[in-house]
Amino acid sequence: MATIEAIVKLLTKKNQKEYLEKEAYGTIHPVGRDEFTAAGQKNCKASMMVEVWGFEYEGQTEIIVDGRKMAVYRTYGPKSNGKIELYAGERVGKN
């Protein structure tokens, strides 16, 4: 899988059924094999790593990429280039 640039939606839960959406410019990367273990420990199936600018990310716990809603199970950063890595995946085991 190649690196893809796209507009993603960062979601903040407003209440049980509603979310606040914030669009952000993201660079989507594939995840490495070791990331599946880290995701599994948080009841997620690793799907991708999305880099967004640090000033756009405000602790959102869910993300929509290409119409797929996923949980942000881990973050890294901000890095020296001002970006934060969001590791996203689909929840498994619990609905």
Secondary structure, DSSP 4 states (H G I P E B T S, - for coil): ---EEEEEEEEEE-SSS-EEEEEEEEEEEPPPTTHHHHHHTTTEEEEEEEEEETTT--S-SEEEETTEEEEEEEEE---TTSEEEEEEEEE-S--
